[in-house]
Amino acid sequence: MSFGSGLSATTSVVLLLLIASLSFLPLSALAAEPKLRFGSNGEFKILQVADMHFADGKSTPCLDVLPSQVKGCSDLNTSAFIHRMILAEKPNLIVFTGDNIYGPDATDAAKSLNAAFAPAIASNIPWAAVLGNHDQESTLSREGVMKHIVGLKNTLSQVNPPEAKSIDGFGNYNLEVGGVKGSSFENKSALNLYFLDSGDYSTVPSIPGYGWIKASQQFWFERTSSKLKQAYVSKPQPQKGLAPGLAYFHIPLPEYARFDESNFIGVKMEKGISSASVNSGFFSTMVGAGDVKAVFTGHDHLNDFCGKLADIHLCYAGGFGYHAYGKAGWSRRARVVVATLEKLEEGGWGGIKSIRTWKRLDDQRLTTIDSQELWSKSSS
């Protein structure tokens, strides 16, 4: 093996010894540093931003606000809300759950996407995005929008998983959240995040309405969940049980219609649930996998509730963007989720102890409402 004429014989020997030693290290020792990790306080916090409907910035007017709020209200109010939320919550990850831009009113999709995600980019906080049903209605195709997002700074978004050669949609991927550095979870994922493209509109002539999560996506989800579960119980430092998972996509599942005011926290002000008119079975797929504890969607701006069905919480974020339809006098809002690790008696951190959520309103005080527990180790 030649290292080039610029290296001394001694340096070459040292490099050869280093390479030889690396070849006997376990794979975990060679694994890349997790892109996401729990903080030293044992928490991982996610800010969900649903339905920004960003268009052309300052020239784009607000919809459904009070008469006193109309003057000077624009897309920039949406940007300001994101900035305020980042400062208030200091999240570890920001997740945008579709309709990031409103295609019909965005004259240049690339510019609108850049402006929509600018507050997240400027914060230097990792962020991820999925597509809604309006993102591709401007000057970029659905694939083009996702490729543009993936090229932006600080994003962990992916167009599609490299191991899935044939999969429907754009923006199906997963992210693993490593435990606290120095803990037994340092090289394991304590929390698994699934992102899926729930589509835009049905392409089947006999089926009207919105799109849905297809069989190819569900197959990828099942395989990914299975691999993550296997990694969780494998050496080094095998763990018991399952690492909890959270799923993010835009269009709600038909199962969201199973709730009424008696079995959820939040509000349900839409006339109906705007899911696909066909049930593709993804909820059953998640129940079968067993690791997903909560699902987070957008799409229905006037719904912000969170209810439990078959041990999975189905949650809306509520409308965030000012160029999105809303209700005058009803504050735009964002959802926050925080996973907290178990504090071990001997010191250090274990696996996840609990997952909680709340919402914040874009009012003078960024009022916190509807705090609730989504999952806890003690109740599982």
C-alpha positions, 0 to 999 in steps of 0.5 A: 500500500502506498501513502504517497511520497509526502509521508515518511516511513514512520508515518506510514507504519503508524497509519498501517497499524491504525487501519489494522486496529480499526478492522477489529473494532466492533461496528458500533465503535465505527458508527457515525456520531448520531445526528440527533441526541438527548441533551445533558438534561435528559430531554429531547424537544421537538417543535412541530410547525404545521401548515405555514402556507408561505407564499411571497413574504411581505406582499402576501396577506393574512387570512382569517384574522381580526379587523384590527390585525389585517393591516401589515399582517403577512407571511412575515407574521408566520416567520416571526411566530417561528422565531418566537417559538424557537426562543421560547422552547429552544427545541432540539429539532423542528419538524414541518409537517407539510403545506410549507408553501401555498403553491397557488400563491407562490410565484417562485417555489424555491424562493418561497421555500427558502423564506419559509424555512429561513427562521429554522435555518438561521437558528442552527437547530436541526430541522426536518420536513414532509410535504403536504398537498399544496407544496407542489402547486407552484413552480416545482414538482413534488419531487423538485420541492423535496430535493430543494428542501434537502439541499437547504442548510441544517436540514435532516430531511431526505428525499427517500431512504436509499435502501428503498429502491421503489417507494411511493412519494417523496420524503419518506425517511427516519431519524434516530435520536441517540441517548445522552453522551456517555450513557448506555444509550450513547450509540443506540437510538432511544427515540425513533422518528418516522417521516412519511409522504401522505400524498396530495390527491388521489390518482385513482379516477374512481377514488376522489379526495386526498392521497394516502400512505401506500403499501410500499411506504408501509412495507418500508416502515415495517422493515425500518421498525423491525431493524430498529427493534433488533438494534435496540436489543443487540450488543453492545449494551442490549436493552429491554423492550422497544424504543418509542417511536413518533410518526410525522406526516401531513394528511390525517388518517381516517382513524382521527374521525373516531374521536369526539369531545369525550375522548380527546384533549384540544378542539375539533372545529372542522366539519369533518376529518379531511383524510383520504376517502380510502383507508390504506391500513397504515394505522393497523400497520403501526399498531402491529409494529408496536413502537409508535406511541404518537402520530402528528399531522396538520392539514385540518387547521381548526383541529388541534386535538390529541386522542388515544386509540389502540395505545397510539395518540393521534394528534393535530398541531393546529394551524400555524401560518397566517396565510392559511385559513383559520378563524378570526380571534382563534390564535395560530398555534404550534405543538411541542413534544418532549421526551424525557429519559429515566434518571438511574439510581447509580447516576446517568441516564437510561431509556425514555421515561415519558413523552409529553406534549403541549401547544403554544398560542401566538398571543402576547405571552405565547400561552401554553395550553393542553399539556398532556402525557402521551406515553410513560414507561410505567404504563406500557 
